[in-house]
Amino acid sequence: MIRIAKCFSTAIVLVGAALCSAGTASAARPDLRIRQLRFDAQSAKLVHVLVVNTGDAPAGPNVVRLTVRRINGIPTGRVTDARVPALPAKRSVWVSVNADRILPRGVALSRTTFRLDVDALNQVAESSERNNQVWHNL
């Protein structure tokens, strides 16, 4: 009976040590950012967004959200999304966002005030969630 108690006691200590080391080590995580945007030369309502994963782990698929906040100085909240594919650590991808269905005729996206948010639906657990948005014409 004493033998069983010693083995059981040792097992608890080992499990406790494993939990402690797992809690102090930081796990590798992705970190998504928008590094650059380019307006399309052919379409006034299309923007190309460079999404980068600066983290140490891959990021799963997610969404870039374009929110138009002002058109000709008038406040608005028009929204459209574009899909971002899974992205390995330290890699980037260009994503095209088309605002054609949310902008009036004759209004170029570049002349509006808008915000872009990567991982807009919080599908990816990142090392930092505070660097996911950029503004244009703020």
N, C-alpha and C positions, 0 to 999 in steps of 0.2 A: 504494500500500500504506500509506503514511503517513496518507493521508486516512481510510481505513477505520479505522485504529487510533485516530485522534482522535474519530471519530464513536462508535466503540464505547466509548471511555473516557468520553465525555460522557454516553452513555446510562447507564452504571453510576453516575455521580455523581447523575444525576437520580433514578434508582430509589432510591439510598441516601437522598437527601433526602426523598423521599416516605415512605419507611419511618420515618425519624426523626420527621417531623411527625405521622405517624399514631400513633406510640408515645407521644408526649408529650401529645396532646390526649385528653381523656376523652370517651368516647362517651356519649351520652344513654342512660339505662337506666330501666326502670320500678322502682318501689319499693312493694311491696304491704304493707299493714298492716291490722290490724283496729282500727277506730276506736271501735266501739260494739257492744254486744249488748243485745237486748231479749227477754225471755221472752214467749211468746205468751199472751194472756189467755184463749184458748179451750182450748189444749192444754198440759198440764203437761210435755210431753216435747219441745216445739218451742222453738227459739231462733232469733231473727233476728239476723244478723251483718252489720254495715256494713263492707264491704271497700273500702279506698281505694287508689288508685294515686297516691302523692305524687311519683312520679318524672317525668322529662321525656320518657319514651317509652311507647308502649302496651305493655300486658302481655297475653300470650296467655292462653287458657283454662287454668285450673288447678283445684285442689281445696282446699276447707277441710276439715280433719279435726278431729273432735270426739273426744277421748280422755277417757273418764270414769275418774278415778284413785281415787275413793273413793265408796262408797255406804254410808250409815249408819255411817261410820267404818271400814268394811272396805276394804282395798286391792283394787283391780281394774285392769283395763286394757282395758276395752271400747271399741271404736272404730267410728265411722261417718263417712262422707264425704259431702260435697255439692259439686256442680259450681259453679265460678265462671266466668262468661263472660269473653271477652276484654274488657279494660278500657282505654280511652284514657288518656293521661296526664292527671293532675289531675282525675280523675273517680272516682265511687264507685258501688257497687251493693249492694243488700240481698240477702243469700243466706239462705235458710231451711234449718236443719239439724234433721232429725227424729231423735230418739233413741229412738223408740218400740220399735224392735226390739232395742235393747241394754240397756234398763232394765226392772227387774221391775215388775210391776203395783203401783200405789199409790206409786211413787217418782217424785217430781217432779224434773226435771232441775235446777231452781234450788236443790235441797237437796243436790246432789252436789258433789264437787270435780272440776272438769274443766279441760282445756286445749283451746284452739282454735288450730290452726296454719293459716295461709293459705299457699298454694303448698307444701302438705305433701309433694308428690312432687318438689319442686325442678324444676319444668318451666319456670320463668321465671328467666332470668339477671338478677338485680336489683342495684341499686347497694348495697343492704345486705340481707344474709340474716339479720341479727341481731334484726330487729324484727317477725318474722312470727308471734309467739305471744302469747297472753294467757291468764291463769288466772282461774278463778272459784272462790271459797271456798277459796283456798289457805291 
